[in-house]
Amino acid sequence: MVNAWVVSFISNVAVVFPTSSVIDGVCYAYTTRKSKAANVFLWNFLSFYVIILCIFVFCYWRILVVLRRLARVAASHADDGPSNTQNQLTEIQSCVTKKMLFVSVCYAVSWLPAY
């Protein structure tokens, strides 16, 4: 959430305001660029596409780490082979992995044409 606020604020302050102008009482955004289009493109691509994908992968990866830790603890407490709890945790890990792939791929595919 912090990333969404900070990146959009920086984008507006650093990119939109300096390149905007008022001509005959009408405000025009991105009108006074000084051949920095590549920098603007790179900034938008990195901050709104790559960083968001990295956040998705990092957060889901941390969830998987916690689930694997729980599965290890459940396995150490099981006296007679794999327990039902460990099987449930393995199923949850599989579900989280599928969800991570689904969310990341959907975001990547749907937003790539915009960049």
C-alpha positions in Angstrom: 0.0 0.0 0.0 2.8 2.3 0.8 4.4 1.7 -2.6 1.1 2.7 -4.3 1.0 6.1 -2.5 4.8 6.8 -2.7 5.3 5.8 -6.4 2.2 7.7 -7.6 3.2 10.8 -5.6 6.8 10.7 -7.0 5.4 10.1 -10.5 3.2 13.2 -10.3 5.7 15.4 -8.7 8.7 14.4 -10.8 7.0 13.8 -14.2 3.6 15.4 -14.5 4.0 18.7 -12.8 7.3 19.8 -14.6 5.9 18.8 -18.0 2.5 20.5 -17.6 1.7 24.0 -18.7 -1.3 26.3 -18.8 -2.0 27.7 -22.3 -4.9 30.2 -22.7 -6.4 29.1 -19.4 -6.3 25.4 -20.2 -4.0 23.0 -18.4 -2.1 20.6 -20.6 -0.2 17.7 -19.1 3.0 16.3 -20.7 3.3 19.3 -23.1 6.8 20.7 -22.2 8.9 17.5 -22.3 12.6 17.9 -23.1 13.3 14.6 -24.8 13.2 12.7 -21.5 10.5 10.3 -22.8 12.8 7.3 -22.4 13.3 8.2 -18.7 9.6 8.6 -18.2 8.9 5.2 -19.9 11.6 3.5 -17.8 10.3 5.0 -14.6 6.7 4.0 -15.3 7.7 0.5 -16.4 9.9 -0.2 -13.3 7.7 1.4 -10.7 4.2 0.3 -11.9 5.1 -3.1 -13.5 8.3 -4.6 -12.3 8.2 -3.6 -8.7 4.5 -4.7 -8.4 5.4 -8.1 -9.8 8.3 -8.3 -7.4 6.0 -7.5 -4.5 3.5 -10.2 -5.5 6.3 -12.8 -5.8 7.9 -11.7 -2.5 4.7 -11.8 -0.5 3.5 -15.1 -1.7 7.0 -16.5 -1.3 7.0 -15.4 2.4 3.6 -17.2 2.8 5.1 -20.4 1.4 8.1 -20.1 3.8 5.8 -19.9 6.8 3.7 -22.8 5.5 6.8 -25.0 5.0 7.9 -24.1 8.5 4.5 -25.2 9.8 4.7 -28.4 7.8 8.1 -29.2 9.3 6.8 -28.6 12.8 3.8 -30.8 12.2 6.0 -33.5 10.8 8.2 -33.4 13.9 5.2 -33.8 16.2 3.7 -36.7 14.3 4.5 -40.1 16.0 3.1 -42.5 13.4 4.0 -41.3 10.0 2.6 -38.3 8.1 -0.3 -36.7 9.9 -3.5 -35.3 8.5 -2.3 -31.8 9.4 0.9 -32.2 7.3 -1.2 -33.4 4.3 -3.4 -30.3 4.8 -0.4 -28.0 4.9 1.0 -29.6 1.8 -2.3 -29.0 0.0 -2.4 -25.4 1.2 1.2 -24.9 -0.1 0.1 -26.2 -3.5 -2.9 -23.8 -3.5 -0.8 -20.8 -2.5 1.7 -21.7 -5.3 -1.0 -21.9 -7.9 -2.6 -18.6 -6.6 0.8 -16.9 -6.8 1.4 -18.0 -10.3 -2.2 -17.1 -11.3 -2.1 -13.6 -9.8 1.4 -12.8 -11.1 0.7 -14.1 -14.7 -2.7 -12.3 -14.9 -1.1 -9.1 -13.8 1.9 -9.5 -16.1 -0.3 -10.4 -19.1 -3.0 -7.8 -18.6 -0.6 -4.8 -17.9 2.2 -5.6 -20.4 0.4 -4.1 -23.4 0.1 -0.8 -21.5 3.9 -0.7 -21.2 
